[in-house]
Amino acid sequence: MNAIETNYYKLLSSLSLAMDLGSRGLMYHHQRVALIALQIGKLYGLSQEQLERLFTAAILHDAGSSTWEEKQQLIEFNTTKTLNHCKKGYQLFYQHPLFHNIADIILYHHDRWDGLCNSSGRSKNEIPLESRIIHLADRIDVLVQDNVYVLGQKKQICRIINAESKRLLDPFLIEAFNDLSERECFWLDLHSEFIDDVLAHHCPVITKQLEVLEIMPIAQTMAKVIDFKSPFTRKHSVGVAEVCYFLAQKAGFTSGHCDILKVSGLLHDLGKLGIPDTILDKPGKLTSREFDIMKRHTYYTYHILKMVDGFGTINHYASCHHEKLNGRGYPFKLDGKEIKTGARIVAVADIFTALTEDRPYRKEMEKKQVVEILQDQVKAGVIDNELTILLLTNYEEALWSRQNCS
């Protein structure tokens, strides 16, 4: 269980879909930007190494933007509210073991070609080439309207993009775009139900066998993106992950299986990127309608992780953390026999972490309250009795692991 046969493209592409969950539904923005960027990059003569770096940066370029408000600002063509998410993206990646080489690309991907108003002080060729390509691809995509036939938009989009030559955008890259724009398939691909296959065809990265410990930093990055969404969950996913790892160790799981539990904890709330900020930050009890909307998050988590080769176990553990042993959980209404021990661990860890951290409607709870609530959940047939006893027996250690996560 130490290695997972997966596909680097599918892993990054599927996780990027979580970042594209917003008020307009699933926007496919990262996939479309990556597709446009790769085609421009190939026409411009980028090397294989540059194309691999370009794909990774493009598929993750808005990782610093988690809230729906931020995403809404970024889809405005002339927006000037770009610096914050560029800086946050840079902070996510500059020391990352896998993605440190895209940090500068992310930081400068909204810099203007003419240098006006760029906080970096850079202009023209001082801006990384990959950043300039992503900027162009990003602005092309925000102009594409989903409710208008795409070939009918071609002339207008080309006119707007060319008007920004030597100002907002690199004129030499625009020449490559103008070549691409003559091809009907370029535009049809952007509205295609086959975009995943089209992007896979253009993607320069082949299938890799990744060790769980190589997947870990990718999951840790996604956990930060998830937890950025609300000021009240800044360390929730990493906290759940640490408690999962702790409980798995105490339960006698192998080292590799403990790592699987940690990855599952990091990704368990992936679908919350598709939940409105107003619901996540509400300072009181959710209405029944709001709670019904909240229930979507585990459904989203399941379908996003289902796309990743080799993630079957991780997916079950992560997406079933709101299932209940009495069969009354969500979203699948699984009964106790169908819920594996790993998923039971994530469920206990999630409740424990939530109770011991601040929320918009209350401060973190004292030990006595936490113990009572967990015991009540066992009595109600919600969570596993043995795992709960294991947690409560080692309460202080579990709390320390949650509080000292990074």
C-alpha positions as MATLAB code, in Angstrom:
seq = 'MNAIETNYYKLLSSLSLAMDLGSRGLMYHHQRVALIALQIGKLYGLSQEQLERLFTAAILHDAGSSTWEEKQQLIEFNTTKTLNHCKKGYQLFYQHPLFHNIADIILYHHDRWDGLCNSSGRSKNEIPLESRIIHLADRIDVLVQDNVYVLGQKKQICRIINAESKRLLDPFLIEAFNDLSERECFWLDLHSEFIDDVLAHHCPVITKQLEVLEIMPIAQTMAKVIDFKSPFTRKHSVGVAEVCYFLAQKAGFTSGHCDILKVSGLLHDLGKLGIPDTILDKPGKLTSREFDIMKRHTYYTYHILKMVDGFGTINHYASCHHEKLNGRGYPFKLDGKEIKTGARIVAVADIFTALTEDRPYRKEMEKKQVVEILQDQVKAGVIDNELTILLLTNYEEALWSRQNCS';
ca = [
       0.000    0.000    0.000;
       3.056    2.246   -0.281;
       2.719    2.897   -4.037;
      -0.276    3.943   -6.090;
      -0.375    3.457   -9.849;
      -1.891    6.741  -10.924;
      -1.740    9.292  -13.704;
      -0.106   12.649  -13.000;
      -2.406   14.359  -15.496;
      -5.571   12.857  -14.026;
      -4.483   13.633  -10.474;
      -3.834   17.331  -11.091;
      -6.683   17.776  -13.550;
      -9.291   16.239  -11.257;
      -8.116   18.188   -8.213;
      -8.238   21.384  -10.275;
     -11.918   20.694  -10.951;
     -12.544   21.166   -7.240;
     -11.094   24.665   -7.555;
     -13.533   25.331  -10.398;
     -16.623   24.671   -8.303;
     -18.332   28.035   -7.916;
     -21.576   29.960   -8.037;
     -21.891   29.205  -11.757;
     -21.399   25.483  -11.222;
     -18.417   23.582  -12.583;
     -16.533   26.066  -14.756;
     -13.641   23.950  -16.142;
     -11.562   27.152  -16.070;
      -8.266   25.515  -15.116;
      -8.633   22.790  -17.733;
      -9.458   25.304  -20.454;
      -6.588   27.615  -19.500;
      -4.197   24.642  -19.508;
      -5.482   23.549  -22.917;
      -5.093   27.034  -24.434;
      -1.697   27.562  -22.806;
      -0.249   24.263  -24.017;
      -1.288   24.924  -27.606;
       0.180   28.440  -27.567;
       3.326   27.074  -25.897;
       3.793   24.418  -28.578;
       3.374   26.959  -31.393;
       5.865   29.235  -29.653;
       8.405   26.416  -29.556;
       8.628   25.575  -25.854;
      10.758   22.587  -24.886;
       9.302   19.435  -23.312;
      10.514   20.573  -19.897;
       8.918   24.002  -20.338;
       5.652   22.425  -21.477;
       5.556   20.171  -18.422;
       6.125   23.172  -16.173;
       3.534   25.168  -18.121;
       0.911   22.436  -17.722;
       1.465   22.142  -13.976;
       1.332   25.907  -13.464;
      -1.715   26.362  -15.708;
      -3.745   23.563  -14.109;
      -3.039   25.065  -10.654;
      -2.750   28.777  -11.504;
      -5.640   29.985   -9.301;
      -4.809   27.793   -6.292;
      -4.543   30.969   -4.214;
      -8.227   31.745   -4.813;
     -10.717   29.715   -2.775;
     -13.730   31.903   -1.986;
     -16.544   32.420   -4.445;
     -16.104   36.197   -4.145;
     -12.472   35.942   -5.276;
     -13.388   33.671   -8.159;
     -16.111   36.073   -9.300;
     -13.626   38.955   -9.372;
     -11.181   36.979  -11.509;
     -13.672   36.256  -14.295;
     -13.982   39.980  -15.076;
     -11.722   40.680  -18.061;
     -10.414   44.030  -16.801;
     -10.129   43.061  -13.157;
      -7.331   44.635  -11.133;
      -7.966   42.477   -8.053;
      -5.414   39.806   -8.867;
      -2.392   40.362   -6.631;
      -3.720   38.672   -3.482;
      -4.404   35.284   -5.053;
      -1.096   35.394   -6.967;
       0.796   35.929   -3.700;
      -1.168   33.198   -1.923;
      -0.458   30.813   -4.797;
       3.242   31.655   -4.610;
       3.248   30.968   -0.863;
       1.661   27.573   -1.500;
       4.368   26.522   -3.923;
       7.695   28.270   -3.316;
       8.929   25.618   -0.872;
       6.871   22.752   -2.291;
       8.900   19.558   -2.931;
       7.198   18.972   -6.296;
       5.930   22.385   -7.407;
       8.587   24.864   -6.259;
       9.544   25.491   -9.907;
       6.095   26.954  -10.702;
       5.966   29.408   -7.774;
       7.318   32.376   -9.755;
       5.073   31.522  -12.698;
       2.030   31.690  -10.399;
       3.237   34.915   -8.764;
       3.547   36.813  -12.062;
       0.716   35.274  -14.091;
      -1.349   38.488  -14.030;
       1.535   40.916  -14.667;
       0.904   43.311  -17.560;
       3.209   43.189  -20.579;
       3.764   46.981  -20.440;
       4.580   46.841  -16.724;
       1.979   49.431  -15.711;
       0.728   48.857  -12.154;
       2.806   45.659  -11.754;
       3.852   45.424   -8.113;
       6.778   43.264   -9.230;
       8.260   46.120  -11.225;
       8.678   43.726  -14.147;
       7.610   44.202  -17.746;
       7.889   42.483  -21.120;
      10.501   39.695  -21.201;
      11.345   40.198  -17.510;
       8.058   38.396  -16.787;
       8.495   34.588  -17.019;
       7.396   33.288  -20.417;
       5.096   30.686  -18.834;
       3.421   33.453  -16.794;
       2.782   35.475  -19.952;
       1.293   32.447  -21.707;
      -1.014   31.649  -18.778;
      -2.075   35.311  -18.564;
      -3.089   35.277  -22.220;
      -4.831   31.898  -21.939;
      -6.628   33.017  -18.776;
      -7.950   36.206  -20.385;
      -9.079   34.314  -23.487;
     -11.044   31.880  -21.350;
     -12.835   34.512  -19.249;
     -14.139   36.009  -22.493;
     -15.705   32.720  -23.592;
     -19.426   32.675  -22.733;
     -20.950   29.313  -21.956;
     -24.436   30.257  -23.161;
     -23.381   31.440  -26.637;
     -22.261   29.153  -29.477;
     -18.499   29.307  -29.336;
     -17.777   29.838  -33.045;
     -20.090   32.841  -32.949;
     -17.833   34.430  -30.311;
     -14.550   34.016  -32.183;
     -14.332   37.434  -33.891;
     -15.278   39.409  -30.786;
     -12.794   37.557  -28.556;
      -9.990   37.990  -31.105;
     -10.765   41.686  -31.390;
     -10.590   42.224  -27.623;
      -7.394   40.202  -27.226;
      -5.617   41.950  -30.111;
      -6.594   45.354  -28.727;
      -4.517   44.491  -25.630;
      -1.350   43.745  -27.647;
       1.701   45.532  -26.167;
      -0.431   46.710  -23.250;
      -1.912   43.944  -21.128;
      -0.607   41.036  -23.181;
       2.547   39.863  -24.966;
       2.235   40.781  -28.698;
       4.368   37.829  -29.838;
       2.161   35.344  -27.979;
      -0.906   37.007  -29.478;
       0.521   36.184  -32.916;
       0.540   32.504  -31.917;
      -3.035   32.855  -30.643;
      -4.126   34.427  -33.937;
      -2.780   31.357  -35.737;
      -4.666   29.052  -33.354;
      -7.850   31.087  -33.640;
      -8.182   30.164  -37.318;
      -8.761   26.546  -36.349;
     -12.381   25.667  -35.586;
     -11.242   22.774  -33.414;
      -9.462   25.201  -31.077;
     -12.762   26.898  -30.246;
     -14.913   23.767  -30.305;
     -12.574   22.094  -27.822;
     -13.246   24.881  -25.301;
     -16.964   24.035  -25.238;
     -16.514   20.311  -25.753;
     -17.932   17.598  -23.530;
     -14.718   15.784  -24.445;
     -12.387   18.449  -22.992;
     -10.822   15.997  -20.536;
      -9.721   13.725  -23.378;
      -8.620   16.683  -25.499;
      -6.456   18.068  -22.692;
      -5.012   14.623  -21.989;
      -3.974   14.447  -25.646;
      -2.094   17.749  -25.380;
      -0.669   17.086  -21.913;
       3.104   16.470  -21.999;
       3.199   14.449  -18.763;
       2.990   10.655  -18.864;
       1.615    8.186  -16.337;
       3.744    7.902  -13.221;
       3.782    5.465  -10.344;
       3.717    7.731   -7.329;
       4.585    6.694   -3.818;
       2.015    7.722   -1.226;
       4.629   10.056    0.231;
       4.910   11.738   -3.199;
       1.139   12.196   -3.309;
       1.181   13.597    0.246;
       2.527   17.092   -0.630;
      -0.054   17.411   -3.426;
      -2.804   16.537   -0.944;
      -1.321   18.969    1.593;
      -1.479   21.754   -0.984;
      -5.107   20.962   -1.777;
      -5.915   20.918    1.950;
      -4.591   24.472    2.217;
      -6.698   25.531   -0.777;
      -9.761   23.993    0.907;
      -9.040   25.586    4.267;
      -8.360   29.014    2.707;
     -12.077   29.135    1.899;
     -13.121   30.077    5.424;
     -11.274   31.923    8.217;
     -12.792   29.400   10.635;
     -11.256   26.309    8.976;
      -7.683   27.526    8.458;
      -6.204   24.242    9.718;
      -9.219   21.912    9.738;
      -8.161   19.526    6.954;
      -4.582   19.200    8.192;
      -5.929   18.745   11.720;
      -8.227   15.922   10.624;
      -5.328   14.369    8.706;
      -3.061   14.354   11.769;
      -5.753   12.837   13.985;
      -6.444   10.217   11.274;
      -2.765    9.294   11.200;
      -2.621    9.200   15.000;
      -5.690    6.951   15.311;
      -4.514    4.652   12.522;
      -1.227    4.179   14.346;
      -3.011    3.422   17.624;
      -5.301    0.982   15.788;
      -2.266   -0.962   14.550;
      -2.336    0.001   10.873;
       0.857   -0.401    8.843;
       2.965    2.684    8.171;
       1.818    2.817    4.545;
      -1.830    2.502    5.533;
      -1.397    5.308    8.076;
      -0.152    7.489    5.215;
      -3.256    6.561    3.192;
      -5.395    7.718    6.119;
      -3.479   10.989    6.287;
      -4.040   11.680    2.571;
      -7.746   10.831    3.032;
      -7.987   13.290    5.907;
      -6.314   16.016    3.877;
      -8.811   15.560    1.017;
     -11.997   14.738    2.944;
     -13.507   18.217    2.517;
     -12.438   18.725   -1.105;
     -16.073   19.193   -2.104;
     -16.485   22.165    0.240;
     -14.964   24.305   -2.508;
     -18.403   23.921   -4.109;
     -20.325   25.206   -1.070;
     -21.265   28.908   -0.793;
     -19.058   30.957    1.539;
     -22.146   32.309    3.302;
     -23.079   28.813    4.465;
     -19.586   27.864    5.628;
     -19.175   31.142    7.528;
     -22.708   31.373    8.930;
     -22.532   32.363   12.635;
     -25.532   30.248   13.596;
     -27.340   26.997   12.935;
     -27.978   26.123    9.297;
     -31.534   26.005    8.021;
     -32.747   22.681    6.611;
     -32.239   24.035    3.072;
     -28.704   25.228    3.876;
     -27.887   21.870    5.412;
     -29.158   20.137    2.272;
     -26.732   22.283    0.255;
     -23.917   21.435    2.680;
     -24.569   17.738    2.039;
     -23.304   18.201   -1.513;
     -19.697   18.458   -0.365;
     -19.155   14.734    0.246;
     -20.866   13.950   -3.076;
     -18.474   16.318   -4.861;
     -15.492   14.828   -3.008;
     -16.502   11.340   -4.134;
     -16.859   12.193   -7.825;
     -13.681   14.270   -8.016;
     -11.545   11.580   -6.365;
     -13.273    8.885   -8.438;
     -11.540   10.355  -11.491;
      -8.071    9.571  -10.122;
      -6.580    6.174  -10.944;
      -5.689    4.135   -7.873;
      -7.610    6.334   -5.436;
     -10.412    3.879   -4.623;
      -9.417    3.380   -0.976;
      -8.607    7.059   -0.418;
     -11.937    7.996   -1.996;
     -13.958    5.683    0.249;
     -12.215    6.913    3.383;
     -12.538   10.587    2.406;
     -16.015   10.792    0.912;
     -17.760    8.600    3.492;
     -16.848   10.652    6.565;
     -20.480   11.742    7.062;
     -21.912    8.249    6.676;
     -23.297    6.810    9.919;
     -23.161    3.274   11.241;
     -26.961    3.354   11.664;
     -27.404    3.996    7.930;
     -28.698    7.557    8.319;
     -25.640    9.450    7.102;
     -25.014   11.111    3.753;
     -24.671   11.130    0.797;
     -24.978    7.333    0.182;
     -26.893    6.129    3.266;
     -24.409    3.273    3.733;
     -25.022    0.904    6.615;
     -22.325   -0.053    9.098;
     -21.184   -3.148    7.196;
     -20.375   -1.039    4.139;
     -18.265    1.529    6.008;
     -14.644    0.439    6.221;
     -12.489    1.057    9.270;
     -10.522    3.806    7.498;
     -13.722    5.746    6.778;
     -14.784    5.280   10.407;
     -11.447    6.750   11.504;
     -11.942    9.827    9.291;
     -15.461   10.276   10.701;
     -14.253   10.214   14.319;
     -11.274   12.448   13.518;
     -13.494   14.957   11.701;
     -15.940   15.316   14.605;
     -13.153   15.515   17.198;
     -11.286   18.160   15.186;
     -14.414   20.231   14.612;
     -15.325   20.184   18.303;
     -11.853   21.243   19.414;
     -11.437   24.205   17.042;
     -13.123   27.606   16.856;
     -16.184   27.917   14.619;
     -18.119   31.052   13.549;
     -20.840   30.314   16.112;
     -18.709   29.157   19.095;
     -15.256   28.802   20.616;
     -13.475   25.437   20.804;
     -15.079   23.127   23.345;
     -13.636   21.938   26.648;
     -12.677   18.292   27.064;
     -15.749   17.411   29.151;
     -18.099   18.631   26.410;
     -16.147   16.896   23.676;
     -16.189   13.582   25.544;
     -19.941   13.822   26.156;
     -20.731   14.606   22.534;
     -18.557   11.799   21.174;
     -20.087    9.302   23.605;
     -23.580   10.468   22.619;
     -22.658    9.965   18.945;
     -21.635    6.380   19.738;
     -24.905    5.726   21.585;
     -26.876    7.137   18.656;
     -25.168    4.711   16.274;
     -23.307    7.445   14.389;
     -19.615    6.614   14.954;
     -17.514    3.600   15.873;
     -17.392    2.726   19.581;
     -13.922    1.120   19.663;
     -12.287    3.944   17.713;
     -13.967    6.516   19.935;
     -12.679    4.748   23.062;
      -9.226    4.659   21.461;
      -9.386    8.395   20.850;
     -10.689    9.280   24.305;
      -8.115    7.033   25.995;
      -5.418    9.022   24.199;
      -7.262   12.359   24.267;
      -4.353   14.652   25.143;
      -2.044   13.094   22.548;
      -4.742   13.361   19.876;
      -5.407   16.983   20.792;
      -1.677   17.758   20.667;
      -1.388   16.206   17.194;
      -4.321   18.319   16.017;
      -3.060   21.565   17.537;
       0.548   21.179   16.354;
      -0.109   20.350   12.724;
       1.453   22.599   10.089;
];
